[in-house]
Amino acid sequence: MDKLGWHSLGTSFACPCGATHSLPIRACVVAPGAHRDLAEYARAHCGPHAFVLSDENTRAVGGDAVLSALASAGKRITEKVYGNDPIDATTALGEEVRAAAGGCDFLVAIGSGSLGDLAKYAGDKLQRPVLLYPTAASMNGYTSGIVAVKVNGLKRTLPCQPAEGIFADPDVCATAPARMTAAGIADFLSKSSSSTDWRVAHRLRGGYFCERPREFFDTTTESVLHAAPLVGRGDRGAYKTVLEALMLSGFSMVLAGSSAPASGGEHLISHFIDMKAALDGSPHDLHGTQVGVATIHCLGLWERILALDPARIDIHALADSQPSEESIRACIDADWGPIAPEVQAQWAEKRLTPEALASELSRFRDLLPSLREECKGDLLPPSAVEDAIAASGGPVRPEDLTVPPEVYRDAVLRARYIRNRFTVLDLARELGIE
Ligand SMILES: [Zn+2]
């Protein structure tokens, strides 16, 4: 098997890791004039009746091009256009889209995060192909097999069939606000920390891990670091680089069968903020913007963790210094009120008894020298991510997010309770690093 890349689209193969990996996305185009590729794809592979989802902003940006190309390809079109206010993907909205698209042969979403997720949600339920026309290089979800939706007010990532085709025009995405592209750069670079979380979770707790998804990134990280300042100056070629990187990041999740390669402790911090926003109406920021600031924090934790001297890791002192189970449970109740039972259940799946914790710490101490070597290829210095986000026009400090400072501070300390996935936030706390 060749190294994984764009040619892997539509393939599946048995991997030495034991899994059969497949990439059911059939077309992914990042090029000027991508609306024509979308229409060509629809002409060749989709039925006669298109359902096109957009909002007033994204329709103004890409609507004319996509709709007239689809019409030229002989497609009948039913449209749904949401208003100007930012929409939150909820299961209720997903069901609304599903009902509206029910009589159509395929779905097309013109837009970024939420619109794409709503189309993927509805397409999955209807078993109809979905084609995406991104209008911003703002996140890596276009090519993923999950949708982020609120279920009863709680942010959840639900598995779904990935979009069949993604058609992104860098010239169109370049018209999005700089903050959105900076968010995309941050969402991509977060995999430096998250893929390390994934690898170390495997080494310490035995969870599933495979080396292959990282092949998508071999040279991509350098390209994105190089493109970041050019994006800040409006260079069109740099938008193409960022869009391609985001597509590859999504592929890595589809291949792994979970978000683990691209979602670790930094994403938990962002999800904590989003969940707080849903619960008590506090403001949140763009997904990638929050993830970027949190990535700088998490890479700093990794730097300190891997620099520890094994001889100075005092296992018994560390085991004694962990917060008690009662105090954690009380903390979760206070944070999450009506949804605390769900959070308690997530935490219960990964918490360790004092004995298991001591043995994990001793395993870590023994593995530390080899972990340093194994993680070297993925980890970036926090300053490299900070410089890239800043150069592309995004915020790098918690106080520059549109998030209350106390919510961000709580997220850093307590986001590890909201999900059963073992991340750097757990390891840092176990090692007394904050
Ligand atoms: Zn993300």
Residues whose N, C-alpha, C, O or C-beta is under 5 A from the ligand:
A	BS01	ZN	D187 A262
